[in-house]
Amino acid sequence: MRIPFDISKRPQIESGEYKVIYVEYPSTNQYPVEILKWDSNSDAGCIIGCVRRNGKDRIYAFDESGEHKVSGEDDRLFIVIPEPEISEFEKRLQEVLFEHATTNSSAEEKAHQYSAELLSLAKQQLLQSGELLTQEHHEKLMETQYKETLDGVKKNWHDYFTPQAVTDIYNAGRNDVLKDLPRWKKASGKERFSERMLVLAGDNDFCCTNYAEEGEYYLPFPILVKLPKEESHEQSK
């Protein structure tokens, strides 16, 4: 694969992992290049390269972007990097796409035909690369993380259960329990209802009526009916 020249790739070039070529514009002719110097003070450029053309070595100067300014054309250096190794999933996907392109079958048909196979290859590739865990590995990982967390809490319990933390836990639990309990409503004036209410008068007497005087508290019967019932002694046995 050919990419634009980049001086930051010097370590890979010097190690031999990447190769450098010289391409003349507008032709597609390309020639191998050996970098002789990276920090020359030449006016033509800081990079000095030995270009092998037609069996002869020629010394050219290039700037940091790999351009050969002396030529007056867009002649420049490129880097050749190794092609990434294609996976089994990619190979099979290429075959499926080629088959689709050379036959009259629809994309939906090919997707239905090969989706399970491609999914299996993709999962296998992810498992081999470590990007995907099996269920067994996931459970072991969760077990290990839980144990580490529990051990940390036991060792540093004072950091987890400060007085404020205990108060917050208590208040959160209390609010959760009380949020669904029915609450008395206070009548702002004489109120009449379409259904009977449980009314708490000023002398703390209860009565069942369909109106409440100002200052009295009332509670709708439907709310009371929905409250959970305590199991009898016989049922609990």
Buried (B, 14 or more C-beta within 10 A) or exposed (E): EEEEBBBEBEEBBEEEEBBBBBBBEEEEEEBBBEBEEBEBEEEBBBBBBBBEEEEEEEEBBBBEBBBBBEEEEEBBBBBBBEEEEEBEBBEBBEEBEEEBEEEEEEEEEBEEBBEEEBEEBBEBBEEEEEEBEEEEEEEEEEEEEEEEEEEEEEEEEEEEEEEEEEEEEEEEEEEEEEEEEEEEBEBEEEBEBEEBBBBBBEEEEEEEBEBBEEEBBBBBEEEEEEEEEEEEEEEEE
